[in-house]
Each structure stands twice: as structure tokens, then as C-alpha cells.
Amino acid sequence: MIIQKDKLFALLEKLKSGGKRIIAPTKRENILLFSEIGSTDEIIQDYINTRLSLKGFFLPRSEPILEFRIHQKNVEYTTVLEENIKPTVVFGVRPCDAGSLPIMDKVYTWDYIDEYWVKRRESTIIIAVSCLDCDEACFCTSLGLDPGSTKGSDILLTPVGNDTFLVEIASDKGKKLVEDNAELFAEGDADKDSILAPVRQKLGKKFDLSSIQPWLQENFFHKFWEQNTLYCIGCGVCTFVCPTCHCFDIVDEGTVSGGKRMKLWDACQFRTFTIHASGHNPRARQDERHRQRIEHKFNYYPKKFGDTLCVGCGRCVRYCPVDLSILRILTMISQLSQTGSQTSRAEEK
Amino acid sequence: MTRTLYTPELCEIIEIRDETPDTRTFRLRFVDEEKQKNFTFTPGQFGLYSVFGEGESTFCIASPPTWKEYFECCFRVVGRVTKALRLLDVGSVIGFRGPYGIGFPLESWEGKNLLFIAGGIGLPPLRTVIWTILDPGYRQKYGEVTVVYGARSVSDLVYKPELKQWEERSDMKLIKTVDPGGETPDWDGKIGFVPTVLEEAKPSSNNTIALICGPPIMIKFTLPVLSSLGFELKNVYTTLENRMKCGLGKCGRCNVGDFYVCKEGPVITAERLKSLPPEY
């Protein structure tokens, strides 16, 4: 199945007039970001990826979860939930970002269900677009993903030239969307593999993922961390641009007469993230905090949830102000695992 | 009303006791009577207590589940939320979410002796267990009960009236101590650090579970003493203090390695703890 660009944009306009919020890559103050569009004219189509992932549409940078009013000793409060959820279509999602969503579903649904995440996932349709180009920070293929993978998408479009997209239905939601708008789609096919071959070749395989977790499990105390990550300045930008970093804070904002309880992005790279009330800090040094980020993504999360907590979007590589590239760290670990260099707990402590 | 996993319940403060100059106990009751009636938990579980407008803070539930009319928490005034808690009077309401986490496996300890070792404000997480097993319905299920409790000074001991009650009981033994220099002229307990006092008391490790809670430095020096007394690490339990925000395994803050303290803890054996990175 295929769809022409004008038909695709007509579909988005139709969904928009039907009451859905349409999110797409746009230029805002010359920065490429996912944002709500007023018209399809605003959609940018020539891009590697947006500066921020689409995480913020499921886990907003800040959102109220409770509102309260205080009258002397009494408190009244209401939970804020439904008003935070808007039926949404996100267009132009890259397969790496789409792939982050099912990975994150696991932490938000194990045992306790985070309704904010789950309801937004239910009310959002993901229309992803395969990548025909990448930059030197991209490394999805090293993580088992692909510039044309459908993981996490409802529909995947692959540009096949002449303003035409190959259409792949990747979920029931995607199927329904196509069925409901069948008149906009047409019969047709294209050789996706040959279209993606050049970008796949450019991406290559930058490290051996299977070597990372075993090395991390054995080398928590390796001098590698101090030598290679102590220069992190702890700005946390890697976690904010990351599609899979999901740590948050819960903070009250208000006055003596009332206010809101907010859920806010937080970052394991901040000193205050783990500091105890007593002043003791389990991760007191920046290299310990950086190690936590790598261990969480490539050791703890896979152990707990069966998925690597990284999709190779490359944002943290692009935007780190001190060039502490996770790609370089992982490549080094992959190389170290072959040479077998270890420092034991006993030697280190 | 819409509720989510982050929505607290309201609890009224029905009694306030000052334990030490900077540590306070709140006796709390759910505003909703049904909630109070149905509130059950395992000793060792924790909750998130909130002052609306200031935020949430994590403390253990310090009273035993056998007390049905109310529950208690004990906190030291150190941060934004605890400073705000301190300003509240009897009759004020606070938020509460919980119980969360996994408590002590009391049932698996039936027939065993229990040795409690606490330092300073480390007593509240163990007090919930102590009062549970002292309950007439539970006491005969366990063997000897010994409590070793110390603080920096006499004024830093929490639950002083209860220490007196425990001393007077014939079905348990209390050894209380204060650090050298922390004694008062009328102090009738021991003078010495907890690990030293424990070493002198030589409690038997035979068929005994040890529960230890206190400042990291006390735990660090007590564990070798327990080993020398013959305690195996799998029979030594403690409870972790990692900072938390959600308490539900979502916010990514309290993990020690792949151990989520809020979900798999806070109670942990010394054996498991030894297998984790030292990030606690």
C-alpha cells in the first residue's frame, strides 16, 4: 500500500478537524522540535531527527497531578488526570523514537499502573517515517533496531520517491486508521530494503551490544569510570533529550492557601538526585552518577524488564556540551570486554 | 473522584510527641473511617507523608499493624517537608500514600529468637516489629527477644517511655546504651558504642535472626561483630534508606543496582546487600 504526500497531509488535516491534536516536526525559533501544528504547511520533512524526543508528549517536562486548597487545618484536593490527556496523532516520528515507547511501557505498567503514561499511550497514534539518512551520532542498528523498524509505531511510512510513501500497518490502531480513511491510500509496493540499504550501510554496526551487559556486571569498580566519565559536568542534558530516560521528581508548588503537586523531569546526573536527608549521598561523585546512567540503560533495565533502555537516537551524543559520547563509552566497553581488563571490588576499595 | 497511583489519602494528626529535640512522633488516623478500618500493612513497609504545598517525604510506618485505631510515624526535622510537618498541630491533616514496599518476613521467623540492634532514629523501623511480636497473639510464636538500642546521648534516645516498659517486661531483654560522653548523672544504662556493647553482651546466634537499623557507620561496625558471634548474613536483616519520590517503582531514584528499594525493599538481608553495588 502507498500514500501520496498530498493525501497524507489531507489525512492529517482531516484528523485535526476531527478534534485530534497533530504533532509533527516543526521549526520553532529555528530549532527542530515536535510541536502541535496549526496547518500541515508547518511540517518539516527534511531532517535527521528532532532536538527533543517525543517523550514529552507522554511524560511531560512538568505536569500537575494534584490540586489542593488549604483552609486552616483542612485540606481539599482533586486529582488531575483526564484534563492532561489529549487525543493525539504524532507524525514524522523516527523509528528509534517510536521504538522507545514499548520499552518505556514496561516500567510504567509493572505492578502499579501509571495512568498518565498509559492513557496518553492509548490516546496517541504514532505515524513514523523511516530514515533515509543518518549522522555520525546515530546508532540504532547497533542496538538491534533499524532505520525502517516498525517497533512502537502504528503506521510506518517509507519515502519511496516522487512524494510517495510506502505504508506499513504496525498495530490495530494503525489498521483502523487506514480502514477509516481507505480512500486516501492506494495499491502499490516498493522495495523497502533497497531504499534503506544506503542508510543501513552508513549506520553500520558500531559496537557489539551482547558484550556490554556482561562487562557492566563484572566491572562496577573498574577504573574505567573515573578515567572516562569524571569530566561529566552533570548538566543532565543527556537525560532530558533522551527518549528513554524516565526519572521524575514530585514537587509541591503553592502558597499557604493552596497549590499543585507537580511531576517533573529529573536526572540521575544531578547531585541532589539521591542525596539522603542526613546529607549522605550514595552517588556522591559525578563518575558514579554517570556510571549509573550507563548501568541503568545497559544492565539493570535489561535484567529487570528484558529491554535495553536505549534506542540509539544519538541525541545525548549530539548535545553533550563536553563531548562525553555514550557511543564512545559503549564502543570502549565493547573493546575492553574483548581484552578482559578488570578491576575487582577488593582492589578498588 | 478520580484517583491515580499518586493520589494521597488524608490523615489527621491525633497526637504529637517529641522524642528528642529534633525528632517527633505523629499519631495519625485516616479521615475516612473505612480507610482506617481496612488499613493493614506488614512491619517494615513505608509510606509517603505529605504536607500540601511543601511536598512528600518517605518514612516507615513506626507502629505495629496490631494497633488498629491509628498508626504512627517518627521523623527527624532536616528538610523542607519535615520542617513543615513540625509546624503542624493536633487536628491538622496531612497526605499519606502507602503502605509500600516489602516488610519483614515475620512468619518465616516463627520459632526463632530475635535480636534487634538499633541506633538513634533507627529504632522506629524496628519498633513496629518489636510491638508486633510482643502482642499476646504473636509472642508465643517466637523465642527470646533481645533489643540492643543506643544513641549519641540520653536525649537522643527515642521512645523513652517505651524503653522503660520493655525493661520491665519479663518476656524480653533490653540493653540500652549511649555513646561515651552522652550519659547523664542519672543514666542507668550502658556507656559505649552499639557494636562494643553488642560484643560484650555476646547474644547467641543459635536459631536467631538479627535485625539492624541505624546510621551507616553503626551498621558498618556492627556487621563484623555479628559475624564473629556466628550470625550468617542471610539471617541478618536491615532496611534501606534510599531517597524516593514515587515509592512505586517508576521515578528511577531509589535503585541500588537492579534492586528497587521501593518495590523489592526496603527490608533486605545482609547477604543480598553484599551482592549489590555500595550505593546505599
Contacts between the chains, C-beta under 8 A, distances in Angstrom:
chain1	res1	chain2	res2	distance
A	65	B	4	6.7
A	65	B	6	5.1
A	66	B	6	7.0
A	66	B	7	6.7
A	66	B	8	7.7
A	68	B	52	4.6
A	68	B	53	7.4
A	70	B	52	5.9
A	70	B	53	6.6
A	73	B	89	7.4
A	73	B	91	5.2
A	73	B	92	4.7
A	73	B	93	6.5
A	74	B	93	6.5
A	75	B	10	6.3
A	75	B	52	5.1
A	75	B	93	5.2
A	75	B	95	7.7
A	77	B	8	7.8
A	77	B	10	8.0
A	77	B	52	6.9
A	77	B	95	7.8
A	78	B	1	6.6
A	78	B	2	7.5
A	79	B	1	6.6
A	79	B	2	4.6
A	79	B	3	5.6
A	79	B	4	5.5
A	79	B	6	7.8
A	79	B	7	4.7
A	81	B	2	5.1
A	81	B	4	5.6
A	82	B	2	6.6
A	107	B	249	7.2
A	107	B	250	6.3
A	107	B	252	7.8
A	108	B	250	6.4
A	110	B	249	6.2
A	111	B	248	7.6
A	111	B	249	6.4
A	111	B	263	6.8
A	112	B	5	4.9
A	112	B	248	4.4
A	112	B	249	6.6
A	112	B	250	7.2
A	113	B	5	6.8
A	114	B	4	7.9
A	114	B	5	6.4
A	114	B	248	7.9
A	114	B	250	5.6
A	115	B	4	4.9
A	115	B	5	7.1
A	116	B	4	7.1
A	220	B	257	8.0
A	220	B	277	5.2
A	246	B	250	7.7
A	246	B	252	6.2
A	247	B	251	6.0
A	247	B	252	3.5
A	247	B	253	6.4
A	248	B	245	7.0
A	248	B	246	7.6
A	248	B	250	7.5
A	248	B	251	5.1
A	248	B	252	7.5
A	249	B	245	5.6
A	249	B	251	7.2
A	250	B	6	6.9
A	250	B	55	7.2
A	250	B	56	6.0
A	250	B	245	4.8
A	250	B	246	6.6
A	250	B	251	7.2
A	251	B	55	5.9
A	252	B	50	7.4
A	252	B	51	7.8
A	252	B	52	6.7
A	252	B	53	5.3
A	252	B	54	5.6
A	252	B	55	4.4
A	252	B	56	7.8
A	254	B	52	7.3
A	254	B	53	4.1
A	255	B	53	6.9
A	256	B	53	6.8
A	258	B	52	8.0
A	258	B	53	7.4
A	259	B	52	7.2
A	259	B	53	5.0
A	261	B	6	7.5
A	261	B	50	7.8
A	261	B	52	7.8
A	261	B	55	7.9
A	263	B	6	7.4
A	266	B	245	7.7
A	266	B	251	7.4
A	266	B	253	7.5
A	268	B	252	6.9
A	268	B	253	7.9
A	273	B	243	7.7
A	273	B	253	6.4
A	274	B	242	7.0
A	274	B	243	5.4
A	274	B	253	6.6
A	274	B	279	7.6
A	275	B	243	6.6
A	276	B	241	6.0
A	276	B	242	7.6
A	276	B	243	5.9
A	277	B	57	7.9
A	277	B	76	7.1
A	277	B	78	4.6
A	277	B	79	5.4
A	277	B	82	7.4
A	277	B	243	7.9
A	278	B	78	7.1
A	278	B	215	7.6
A	278	B	241	7.9
A	280	B	216	6.5
A	282	B	242	6.6
A	282	B	256	7.3
A	282	B	278	7.9
A	282	B	279	4.2
A	282	B	280	5.4
A	283	B	279	5.8
A	288	B	279	7.4
A	292	B	279	7.6
A	295	B	257	7.6
A	296	B	252	7.4
A	296	B	255	7.3
A	299	B	258	7.3
A	300	B	255	6.5
A	300	B	257	6.4
A	300	B	258	4.0
A	303	B	258	4.9
A	304	B	258	5.6
A	304	B	260	7.8
A	349	B	278	7.8
